[in-house]
Amino acid sequence: MAVPKRRTSRSNTRHRRAQWKATPPDLVPVTIDGESYRVPRALLRGIERGYVQPAPRGAR
């Protein structure tokens, strides 16, 4: 693993960390038993195959 030659200033560290942003999951529409849901793309296959149940509307 790379080891820095010198200490990074607090200002530079905080400026770098401030650039990181979490993004909300990409929701895609899927229809199950005639009802339409918006689910994360990563769970799409599992929901289609019945391994995962989609959350009821309004539940979080």
C-alpha positions in Angstrom: 0.0 0.0 0.0 1.2 3.5 -0.8 2.4 5.6 2.2 2.4 9.4 1.9 5.8 11.1 2.2 4.4 14.0 4.2 1.4 14.9 6.2 -1.7 16.3 4.3 -2.9 19.5 5.8 -6.3 19.6 7.6 -7.6 22.0 5.0 -6.7 19.8 2.0 -8.1 16.7 3.7 -11.4 18.4 4.4 -11.6 19.9 0.9 -11.0 16.4 -0.6 -13.6 14.7 1.7 -16.2 17.4 0.9 -16.3 16.3 -2.7 -17.7 12.8 -1.9 -21.4 12.6 -2.4 -23.8 9.7 -1.9 -26.2 9.2 -4.7 -29.8 7.9 -4.2 -30.4 4.4 -5.7 -31.5 4.3 -9.4 -35.2 3.3 -9.2 -36.8 1.5 -12.1 -40.5 0.6 -12.6 -41.6 -3.0 -12.3 -45.1 -4.5 -12.4 -45.9 -7.4 -10.1 -49.4 -8.9 -9.9 -50.8 -5.8 -11.8 -49.3 -3.3 -9.4 -46.5 -1.0 -10.4 -43.5 -0.5 -8.0 -40.4 1.6 -8.3 -37.5 -0.5 -7.0 -33.7 -0.2 -6.9 -32.1 -1.6 -10.1 -29.9 -3.9 -8.0 -33.0 -5.7 -6.5 -34.9 -5.9 -9.8 -33.9 -9.6 -10.6 -34.6 -10.7 -7.1 -38.0 -9.1 -7.0 -39.0 -10.5 -10.5 -38.0 -14.0 -9.4 -39.9 -13.7 -6.1 -36.8 -13.8 -3.8 -37.5 -10.3 -2.4 -40.9 -8.8 -1.7 -41.3 -5.1 -2.7 -42.2 -2.7 0.2 -45.8 -1.7 0.3 -46.6 1.8 -0.9 -45.9 4.6 1.6 -43.7 2.3 3.8 -40.2 3.5 4.5 
